[in-house]
């Protein structure tokens, strides 16, 4: 149908966006309490046999994908809208006073440039990289299948479930944008292991402060001693 269901004032138990064109925010406003919003991302069907890209059920998100290995590290790969990834992730920014965190703050100009670019026809980007840190509050659960597919369940009541390893500049200003993005997340890396991955990814990146990398290495050496 060509009717914009979000504008007719009706409430629905199930909304299935088969082409990824509907606004997540509008769709959620049109749902009955406890309803389902199914979001299908372009191309996901060839990857997981037609499974949906993400399901919003109450305050639970289920993202189907695949389990595999990136080098020697186990990872989960999937697709989700940018606004969803923004909502369920965080950047562990370095606080020089306390020594907590390890990342530089995102660059406003770079983030705004990416927001403008990713909404253009023909735009694309490499998969975003996250980590699912070990937690005791059941903020995330990974259900693995024998055929290599898997489902990542995230409790949106819990803050900062996905740690942004290599994507904070791209996610910085797209919390209000519904663009389908591919992502990869490491599974269960501790913060020091995550920091090692970050330093490896960015060690030769143009513009990354060498003093920040030195600080990371010093922290790792201190933690391992």
C-alpha positions in Angstrom: 0.0 0.0 0.0 1.0 3.6 -0.6 -0.7 4.8 2.5 1.6 6.2 5.2 0.4 4.1 8.1 2.2 6.3 10.6 -0.1 9.2 9.7 -3.6 7.5 10.0 -3.8 7.6 13.8 -4.2 3.8 14.0 -2.3 1.4 16.3 -0.9 -1.9 15.2 0.2 -5.1 16.8 2.7 -6.0 14.1 4.5 -3.7 11.6 6.8 -5.2 9.0 9.0 -2.9 7.0 10.1 -5.1 4.1 12.2 -2.5 2.3 13.7 -0.5 5.1 12.1 2.8 4.1 9.9 3.5 7.2 11.1 5.7 10.0 11.8 3.6 13.1 10.6 6.4 15.4 7.3 6.9 13.4 6.7 3.1 13.3 7.2 2.7 17.1 4.7 5.5 17.7 2.1 3.5 15.7 2.5 0.3 17.6 0.4 -1.1 20.4 2.2 -1.7 23.7 4.0 -5.0 23.4 3.8 -5.0 19.7 6.4 -6.1 17.2 8.4 -3.9 14.7 10.2 -6.0 12.1 12.9 -4.2 10.1 14.3 -5.9 7.0 17.6 -4.6 5.6 18.5 -4.8 1.9 20.7 -7.8 1.2 20.3 -9.5 4.6 18.2 -12.3 3.0 21.1 -13.6 1.0 23.1 -13.8 4.2 20.7 -15.4 6.6 18.0 -16.9 4.4 15.5 -14.1 4.5 15.6 -13.5 8.2 14.7 -10.1 9.5 17.5 -7.6 10.3 16.1 -6.6 13.6 13.0 -7.1 15.8 11.8 -4.6 18.4 9.7 -6.4 21.0 8.8 -4.3 24.0 12.3 -3.1 24.9 14.2 -6.0 23.5 16.1 -6.0 20.2 16.9 -9.1 18.3 19.5 -8.9 15.5 20.0 -12.0 13.4 23.4 -12.5 11.8 26.3 -14.9 11.5 29.1 -16.1 13.8 32.6 -16.4 12.4 36.2 -15.5 13.1 38.2 -12.4 12.3 41.7 -13.7 12.6 41.7 -15.6 15.9 38.9 -13.7 17.4 35.2 -14.8 17.3 32.9 -12.2 16.0 29.2 -11.7 15.2 28.2 -9.9 12.0 24.9 -8.4 11.1 22.9 -5.4 9.8 20.9 -2.7 11.7 19.7 0.8 11.2 22.1 3.6 12.2 19.7 5.0 14.7 19.5 1.5 16.4 23.3 1.1 16.6 23.6 4.7 17.9 21.1 3.9 20.7 22.7 0.7 22.0 26.4 1.6 21.8 28.9 3.9 23.5 32.4 5.3 23.0 34.9 4.7 25.9 36.4 8.2 25.8 39.7 8.7 27.6 39.5 10.7 30.8 43.0 12.0 31.4 42.2 12.9 35.0 41.1 9.4 36.0 42.9 7.3 33.4 39.6 5.6 32.5 38.7 5.0 28.8 41.0 4.9 25.9 39.5 6.7 22.9 39.8 10.3 21.7 36.6 12.3 21.4 34.9 12.2 18.1 35.6 15.0 15.6 32.4 17.1 15.1 33.3 18.1 11.5 34.1 14.5 10.5 31.0 13.2 12.0 28.8 15.8 10.4 30.5 15.2 7.0 29.8 11.5 7.3 26.1 12.1 8.3 25.7 14.2 5.1 27.5 11.6 3.0 25.8 8.4 4.2 22.3 9.8 3.3 23.3 10.4 -0.3 22.4 8.1 -3.2 25.2 5.6 -3.8 26.9 6.1 -0.5 28.4 3.2 1.5 30.9 2.5 4.3 32.9 -0.4 5.7 31.3 -2.4 8.5 31.3 -0.7 11.9 33.3 -2.4 14.6 32.1 -3.0 18.2 32.7 -5.2 21.2 30.3 -7.0 23.5 32.1 -6.7 26.9 31.4 -9.3 29.6 28.5 -8.2 31.8 26.6 -9.7 34.7 23.3 -7.9 34.1 22.2 -9.9 31.0 22.3 -6.8 28.9 23.1 -9.0 25.9 22.7 -12.7 24.9 24.0 -14.5 21.9 22.1 -17.5 20.6 24.2 -19.6 18.2 22.8 -22.1 15.7 24.6 -25.1 14.2 24.6 -23.7 10.7 26.6 -20.6 11.7 23.7 -18.2 12.0 23.1 -16.5 15.3 20.8 -14.0 17.1 22.0 -11.2 19.2 19.5 -10.2 21.9 20.0 -6.7 23.5 18.1 -5.3 26.4 17.6 -1.6 25.6 16.9 -0.8 29.3 20.6 -1.4 29.9 22.9 1.5 28.8 26.0 1.1 26.6 25.7 -2.5 25.5 27.9 -2.3 22.4 31.3 -0.7 22.9 32.4 1.3 19.8 35.8 0.1 18.8 36.1 1.6 15.3 33.1 3.7 14.4 32.6 6.5 16.9 33.2 9.2 14.3 30.7 7.7 11.9 28.0 7.2 14.6 28.6 10.6 16.2 25.6 12.4 14.6 23.4 9.8 13.0 21.2 8.9 16.0 18.3 10.4 14.1 19.1 8.8 10.7 17.6 5.5 9.6 20.3 4.1 7.2 21.0 0.4 7.1 24.6 -0.4 8.1 26.7 -3.5 8.3 28.5 -4.1 11.6 30.9 -6.6 13.3 31.2 -7.0 17.0 33.8 -8.9 18.9 32.3 -11.2 21.6 33.3 -10.9 25.2 36.6 -9.0 25.0 37.6 -7.4 28.2 38.4 -3.7 28.2 42.2 -4.2 28.0 41.8 -6.7 25.1 39.5 -4.2 23.4 42.1 -1.5 23.9 44.7 -3.7 22.2 42.4 -4.2 19.2 41.8 -0.4 19.0 45.5 0.3 19.1 46.2 -2.3 16.4 43.5 -0.9 14.1 44.6 2.7 14.6 48.3 2.3 15.1 49.1 3.5 11.6 46.1 5.7 11.0 46.8 9.2 9.7 46.1 11.8 12.3 46.0 9.6 15.4 48.0 11.2 18.2 51.1 9.2 18.9 50.9 10.3 22.6 47.5 8.7 22.9 48.9 5.4 21.5 51.9 5.7 23.9 49.4 6.2 26.7 47.5 3.0 25.7 50.7 1.0 25.5 51.8 2.3 28.9 48.4 1.3 30.4 48.6 -2.1 28.9 52.1 -2.6 30.2 51.0 -1.5 33.6 48.0 -3.8 33.6 50.1 -6.8 32.5 52.9 -6.2 35.0 
